Amino acid sequence: MLTSGLDLIPLFSMSTEIGIVTAQVIPDRTVGQIHVYDGAGKGKSQAALGVVLRSIGLGIAEDRQNRVLLLRFLKGPGRQYAEDSAIEALRRGFPHLIDQVRTGRSEFFGADEVTVFDKKEARRGWDIAKGAIQSGLYSVMVLDELSPVLDLGLLPIAEVVSSIQNKPKDLEVIITGRGAPPEIIEIADLHSEMKAHRRPELLNGQASGTEASGIEIYTGAGKGKSTSALGRALQAIGQGISRDQSHRVLIMQWLKGGTGYTEDAAIRALRQSYPHLIDHHRSGRDAIVWRGKQQELDYVEAERGWELARAAMASGLYKTIILDELNPTVDLELLPVEPIVHSLLRKPRDTEIIITGRCQNQPAYFELATVHSEMICHKHYAEHGMDLKRGVDY
């Protein structure tokens, strides 16, 4: 069974019941861990962006020197990414909280196409990373697409491993990308694999006509589902800022009542600058919800959230709608699945829907997804008694 709160690992189990700690009761830790997000499924870089959003939000909300470095390999400045404008907007408002560096080419290439320029750009990025590690200025460092850089042989793995292992104690390091070398996975405190579930008829271009295009689902026991959804929201907000002023975004979160969620402050800051682009709502109690022990308020809050989401889908006003923790809400039978399927089938074709959360039994709307990425947990520091960290885990 699944519960309220966060996209985290189970806290404890009693027979078949599993609970997850809510944000309001988690002790904070000061030790920084090494995260690795890899695999063929979508959500790796998005999860890193979600951590960036949370970390900046913590710095805004609590006036902490919670500085973040977003260092992006293989994503040169010659190409524009959707999230760039949102990150730049946050940098303008809070320049002391985030730095972004991009290195590499602006196009994809394979191992047989590596050039001297690629090696020089990888080295430039890594030299910046090494200096940042040694500086002690940063609380969170995202090394986006570092894994494929190592897989392509653009940097010596032993040098990278040594520098990361000798990082400051409180520095959180997040590494993303396919092909994470075994040496990187070995030193990781957290390893989430994004596994792609691809339906043959969609891959072969033989969809039945019943699919509602633009539906992405992130599920599984690994870390990264809600974090990835936040990263996707950041991308959508950036697209609205830079390319399409009509690209309105709704972030609807279930099973997450109360306060204490660090991303809220960053989302509020973006809303203040771009109020026409972002709407954000939470529903649920500030408590764990147990299967068989649901309270009337749980049903009321779930329905309230669904009415907001249903109206948003029907309105055609939103280009991106995040339905965070909808899966466990349905799995707990707080919402019936049929109206959700009906609304998804009738949504505007240009509206993207992002659905997250664990579930024991896949609801019927999984069959409508054009993207289904499962987060598989191979390692998690909480399994070894390590506390969670504000601005990273919640």
C-alpha positions as CSV (number, residue, x, y, z in Angstrom):
1,M,0.0,0.0,0.0
2,L,1.1,3.6,-0.5
3,T,0.7,6.6,1.5
4,S,0.9,10.3,1.7
5,G,3.9,12.5,1.7
6,L,6.9,12.1,-0.5
7,D,8.5,10.3,-3.3
8,L,10.7,8.4,-0.9
9,I,11.5,4.8,0.1
10,P,9.3,2.9,2.6
11,L,9.9,3.9,6.2
12,F,8.5,0.7,7.8
13,S,6.2,-2.2,7.0
14,M,3.6,-4.1,9.0
15,S,2.5,-7.2,7.0
16,T,1.5,-5.7,3.7
17,E,1.3,-2.2,4.9
18,I,4.0,0.4,4.1
19,G,4.3,3.9,5.3
20,I,6.2,6.9,4.1
21,V,7.2,9.8,6.3
22,T,5.7,13.2,5.5
23,A,7.8,16.3,5.0
24,Q,6.7,17.8,8.3
25,V,8.2,15.0,10.5
26,I,11.4,14.1,8.8
27,P,14.6,15.0,10.7
28,D,17.1,16.8,8.4
29,R,20.6,15.5,7.8
30,T,23.7,17.5,7.1
31,V,25.8,14.8,5.3
32,G,25.7,15.1,1.5
33,Q,25.2,11.9,-0.5
34,I,26.0,10.8,-4.0
35,H,23.0,10.1,-6.2
36,V,23.0,8.3,-9.6
37,Y,20.1,8.4,-11.9
38,D,20.6,6.2,-15.0
39,G,18.7,3.8,-17.3
40,A,16.9,4.0,-20.7
41,G,13.7,5.5,-19.3
42,K,12.8,9.2,-19.2
43,G,13.2,11.2,-16.1
44,K,16.9,11.3,-15.3
45,S,17.7,15.0,-16.1
46,Q,14.2,15.9,-15.0
47,A,14.8,14.5,-11.6
48,A,18.0,16.5,-11.3
49,L,16.1,19.7,-12.3
50,G,13.5,18.8,-9.6
51,V,16.3,18.8,-7.0
52,V,17.5,22.1,-8.3
53,L,14.0,23.5,-7.8
54,R,13.7,22.2,-4.3
55,S,17.2,23.4,-3.3
56,I,16.6,26.9,-4.6
57,G,13.2,26.8,-2.8
58,L,14.9,26.0,0.5
59,G,17.3,28.8,0.0
60,I,14.5,31.2,-0.7
61,A,12.2,30.0,2.1
62,E,14.8,29.8,4.9
63,D,17.3,32.4,3.6
64,R,20.0,29.7,3.6
65,Q,23.2,29.8,1.6
66,N,22.0,26.8,-0.2
67,R,23.9,27.4,-3.4
68,V,23.4,25.0,-6.4
69,L,25.7,24.3,-9.3
70,L,23.9,22.9,-12.4
71,L,26.8,21.6,-14.6
72,R,25.5,20.2,-17.8
73,F,27.7,18.0,-20.0
74,L,26.9,17.3,-23.7
75,K,24.5,20.2,-23.7
76,G,26.4,23.0,-25.3
77,P,25.1,26.6,-25.5
78,G,24.3,26.2,-29.2
79,R,21.1,24.5,-28.4
80,Q,18.2,25.9,-26.3
81,Y,16.5,23.7,-23.6
82,A,13.0,24.4,-22.4
83,E,14.1,24.9,-18.8
84,D,16.8,27.5,-19.5
85,S,14.4,30.5,-19.2
86,A,13.0,29.3,-15.9
87,I,16.4,28.7,-14.5
88,E,17.6,32.2,-15.7
89,A,14.5,33.7,-14.1
90,L,15.4,32.2,-10.8
91,R,19.0,33.3,-11.3
92,R,17.9,36.9,-11.8
93,G,15.9,36.8,-8.7
94,F,18.3,34.8,-6.5
95,P,21.8,35.0,-8.1
96,H,23.4,33.8,-4.9
97,L,21.5,30.5,-5.0
98,I,22.3,29.0,-8.5
99,D,25.0,28.8,-11.1
100,Q,24.6,27.1,-14.4
101,V,27.4,25.9,-16.8
102,R,26.9,24.1,-20.1
103,T,29.6,22.3,-22.0
104,G,29.9,20.2,-25.2
105,R,28.3,20.2,-28.6
106,S,24.7,21.2,-29.3
107,E,24.0,17.9,-31.1
108,F,24.1,14.2,-30.3
109,F,27.0,12.0,-31.3
110,G,28.2,8.5,-30.9
111,A,31.5,6.9,-29.8
112,D,32.7,6.7,-33.4
113,E,32.1,10.4,-33.8
114,V,34.2,11.8,-30.9
115,T,36.4,14.7,-31.7
116,V,39.2,16.7,-30.0
117,F,36.6,19.4,-29.3
118,D,34.4,16.9,-27.4
119,K,37.3,15.9,-25.2
120,K,38.3,19.5,-24.6
121,E,34.8,20.5,-23.6
122,A,34.4,17.5,-21.3
123,R,37.7,18.5,-19.6
124,R,36.6,22.1,-19.4
125,G,33.4,21.0,-17.6
126,W,35.2,18.6,-15.3
127,D,37.8,21.3,-14.4
128,I,34.9,23.5,-13.4
129,A,33.4,20.7,-11.4
130,K,36.7,20.0,-9.6
131,G,37.1,23.6,-8.7
132,A,33.5,23.8,-7.4
133,I,34.0,20.6,-5.3
134,Q,37.1,22.1,-3.7
135,S,35.6,25.5,-3.2
136,G,33.1,24.5,-0.5
137,L,30.7,27.0,-1.9
138,Y,27.9,24.6,-3.0
139,S,25.4,22.6,-1.1
140,V,24.2,20.7,-4.2
141,M,26.1,19.9,-7.4
142,V,24.3,18.4,-10.4
143,L,26.6,16.7,-12.9
144,D,24.0,16.3,-15.6
145,E,24.9,13.7,-18.3
146,L,28.3,12.9,-16.7
147,S,27.7,9.2,-17.1
148,P,27.6,9.2,-20.9
149,V,30.7,11.4,-20.9
150,L,32.5,8.7,-19.0
151,D,30.9,6.0,-21.1
152,L,32.3,7.7,-24.2
153,G,35.8,7.8,-22.7
154,L,35.9,11.6,-22.7
155,L,37.2,11.7,-19.1
156,P,39.3,9.2,-17.0
157,I,36.9,7.5,-14.7
158,A,39.5,7.1,-11.9
159,E,40.0,10.8,-11.7
160,V,36.3,11.6,-11.5
161,V,35.7,8.9,-8.8
162,S,38.6,10.2,-6.7
163,S,37.4,13.8,-6.8
164,I,33.8,12.9,-6.0
165,Q,34.8,10.6,-3.1
166,N,36.9,13.5,-1.6
167,K,34.1,16.0,-1.8
168,P,33.1,18.1,1.3
169,K,31.1,16.2,3.7
170,D,27.9,18.2,3.3
171,L,28.0,18.5,-0.5
172,E,25.2,16.6,-2.3
173,V,26.3,15.3,-5.8
174,I,23.8,14.2,-8.4
175,I,24.9,12.3,-11.5
176,T,22.6,11.6,-14.4
177,G,22.7,9.9,-17.8
178,R,22.7,6.5,-19.4
179,G,25.6,4.1,-19.1
180,A,26.8,4.9,-15.6
181,P,30.1,3.1,-15.2
182,P,30.3,0.4,-12.4
183,E,32.9,2.6,-10.6
184,I,30.4,5.4,-10.3
185,I,27.6,3.1,-9.2
186,E,29.9,1.6,-6.6
187,I,30.5,4.9,-4.8
188,A,26.8,6.0,-5.1
189,D,24.7,6.2,-1.9
190,L,21.6,6.3,-4.1
191,H,21.1,4.6,-7.4
192,S,17.8,4.8,-9.2
193,E,17.4,3.2,-12.6
194,M,14.7,4.7,-15.0
195,K,13.3,1.7,-16.9
196,A,11.3,2.4,-20.0
197,H,8.1,0.4,-20.6
198,R,7.4,0.8,-24.3
199,R,4.2,-0.6,-25.9
200,P,4.9,-2.3,-29.2
201,E,2.0,-0.8,-31.1
202,L,3.2,2.7,-30.2
203,L,6.8,2.0,-31.2
204,N,5.6,0.6,-34.6
205,G,3.3,3.5,-35.3
206,Q,0.2,1.2,-35.0
207,A,-1.7,2.9,-32.2
208,S,-5.3,1.7,-32.0
209,G,-6.7,5.3,-31.9
210,T,-7.8,5.0,-28.3
211,E,-4.6,6.5,-26.9
212,A,-4.7,10.1,-25.6
213,S,-1.4,11.4,-26.8
214,G,0.9,13.3,-24.5
215,I,0.5,11.2,-21.3
216,E,3.6,10.4,-19.3
217,I,3.6,8.1,-16.2
218,Y,6.4,7.8,-13.7
219,T,6.0,5.0,-11.2
220,G,8.1,2.4,-9.3
221,A,9.8,2.1,-5.9
222,G,12.9,4.1,-6.8
223,K,13.5,7.7,-6.0
224,G,12.8,10.3,-8.7
225,K,9.1,10.3,-9.5
226,S,7.8,13.5,-7.9
227,T,11.3,15.0,-8.3
228,S,11.1,14.3,-12.1
229,A,7.6,15.8,-12.3
230,L,8.9,19.0,-10.6
231,G,11.7,19.1,-13.2
232,R,9.2,18.6,-16.0
233,A,7.2,21.5,-14.5
234,L,10.3,23.7,-14.5
235,Q,10.8,22.8,-18.2
236,A,7.2,23.7,-19.0
237,I,7.5,27.0,-17.2
238,G,10.6,27.8,-19.1
239,Q,8.9,27.1,-22.3
240,G,6.1,29.4,-21.4
241,I,8.6,32.2,-20.5
242,S,10.7,31.9,-23.6
243,R,8.7,30.5,-26.5
244,D,5.0,30.3,-25.9
245,Q,3.3,32.7,-23.5
246,S,0.1,30.5,-23.6
247,H,2.0,27.5,-22.2
248,R,0.2,27.5,-18.8
249,V,1.2,24.9,-16.2
250,L,-0.8,23.3,-13.5
251,I,1.0,21.4,-10.7
252,M,-1.6,19.4,-8.8
253,Q,-0.3,17.3,-5.8
254,W,-2.3,14.7,-3.9
255,L,-1.5,13.2,-0.4
256,K,0.7,16.2,0.3
257,G,-1.2,18.5,2.7
258,G,0.3,20.9,5.2
259,T,3.5,22.8,4.7
260,G,7.2,22.1,4.6
261,Y,7.7,21.3,1.0
262,T,10.8,23.2,-0.1
263,E,9.9,23.5,-3.8
264,D,6.9,25.8,-2.9
265,A,9.1,28.8,-2.4
266,A,10.7,28.5,-5.8
267,I,7.3,28.0,-7.5
268,R,5.9,31.0,-5.7
269,A,8.9,33.1,-6.8
270,L,8.2,32.1,-10.4
271,R,4.5,32.7,-10.0
272,Q,5.2,36.2,-8.8
273,S,7.1,37.0,-12.0
274,Y,4.9,35.0,-14.3
275,P,1.4,34.7,-12.7
276,H,-0.3,33.8,-15.9
277,L,1.9,30.8,-16.4
278,I,1.7,28.7,-13.2
279,D,-0.9,27.4,-10.9
280,H,0.0,25.1,-8.0
281,H,-2.4,23.3,-5.6
282,R,-1.9,20.7,-2.9
283,S,-4.5,18.3,-1.4
284,G,-4.6,15.8,1.5
285,R,-3.9,15.6,5.2
286,D,-0.5,16.3,6.8
287,A,-0.4,12.6,7.8
288,I,0.2,9.1,6.5
289,V,-2.8,7.5,4.8
290,W,-3.1,3.7,5.4
291,R,-5.0,1.2,3.4
292,G,-8.1,0.2,5.3
293,K,-7.7,3.2,7.6
294,Q,-8.7,6.0,5.3
295,Q,-10.5,8.9,6.9
296,E,-13.4,10.8,5.4
297,L,-11.2,13.8,5.0
298,D,-8.9,11.8,2.7
299,Y,-11.7,11.2,0.3
300,V,-12.9,14.8,0.4
301,E,-9.4,16.1,-0.2
302,A,-8.7,13.6,-3.0
303,E,-12.0,14.6,-4.7
304,R,-11.2,18.3,-4.3
305,G,-7.9,17.8,-6.0
306,W,-9.5,15.8,-8.8
307,E,-12.2,18.4,-9.5
308,L,-9.4,21.0,-9.9
309,A,-7.5,18.7,-12.2
310,R,-10.6,17.6,-14.2
311,A,-11.7,21.2,-14.8
312,A,-8.1,22.1,-15.9
313,M,-8.0,19.3,-18.4
314,A,-11.4,20.2,-19.8
315,S,-10.7,23.9,-20.0
316,G,-8.0,23.7,-22.6
317,L,-6.1,26.5,-20.8
318,Y,-3.2,24.4,-19.8
319,K,-0.4,22.9,-22.0
320,T,1.2,21.0,-19.1
321,I,-0.6,19.4,-16.2
322,I,1.3,17.6,-13.4
323,L,-0.8,15.1,-11.5
324,D,1.7,14.3,-8.7
325,E,0.9,11.2,-6.6
326,L,-2.3,10.4,-8.5
327,N,-1.3,6.8,-8.7
328,P,-1.2,6.0,-5.0
329,T,-4.4,8.1,-4.6
330,V,-6.2,5.8,-7.0
331,D,-4.5,2.7,-5.5
332,L,-5.8,3.7,-2.0
333,E,-9.3,3.8,-3.6
334,L,-9.7,7.5,-2.7
335,L,-10.6,8.2,-6.3
336,P,-12.4,6.0,-8.9
337,V,-10.4,5.3,-12.0
338,E,-13.2,5.5,-14.6
339,P,-13.7,9.3,-14.5
340,I,-9.9,9.7,-14.8
341,V,-9.8,7.5,-17.9
342,H,-12.7,9.4,-19.4
343,S,-11.1,12.8,-18.8
344,L,-7.7,11.7,-20.2
345,L,-9.3,10.4,-23.3
346,R,-11.1,13.7,-23.8
347,K,-8.3,16.1,-23.0
348,P,-7.0,18.5,-25.7
349,R,-4.3,16.7,-27.8
350,D,-1.8,19.5,-27.2
351,T,-2.1,19.2,-23.4
352,E,0.6,17.1,-21.8
353,I,-0.3,15.2,-18.7
354,I,2.4,14.0,-16.2
355,I,1.2,11.4,-13.7
356,T,3.4,10.1,-10.8
357,G,3.5,7.8,-7.9
358,R,3.8,4.2,-6.8
359,C,1.0,1.7,-7.0
360,Q,0.6,-2.0,-6.4
361,N,-2.0,-2.4,-9.2
362,Q,-1.7,-0.4,-12.3
363,P,-4.9,1.6,-13.0
364,A,-6.5,1.4,-16.4
365,Y,-5.2,4.7,-17.5
366,F,-1.7,3.2,-17.8
367,E,-2.8,1.8,-21.1
368,L,-3.2,5.4,-22.4
369,A,0.4,6.4,-21.7
370,T,2.7,7.3,-24.5
371,V,5.6,7.3,-22.0
372,H,5.9,5.0,-19.0
373,S,9.1,5.2,-16.9
374,E,9.5,3.0,-13.9
375,M,12.0,4.1,-11.2
376,I,13.8,1.0,-9.9
377,C,15.6,1.4,-6.5
378,H,19.0,-0.3,-6.5
379,K,20.4,1.7,-3.6
380,H,19.0,4.3,-1.2
381,Y,20.8,5.9,1.8
382,A,17.7,5.8,3.9
383,E,17.9,2.0,3.9
384,H,21.0,2.4,6.0
385,G,19.5,4.7,8.6
386,M,20.6,7.9,6.9
387,D,18.2,10.8,7.5
388,L,16.6,12.7,4.5
389,K,17.7,16.1,3.5
390,R,15.6,19.3,3.1
391,G,16.0,20.8,-0.4
392,V,16.9,17.5,-1.9
393,D,14.5,14.8,-0.7
394,Y,11.6,17.0,0.1
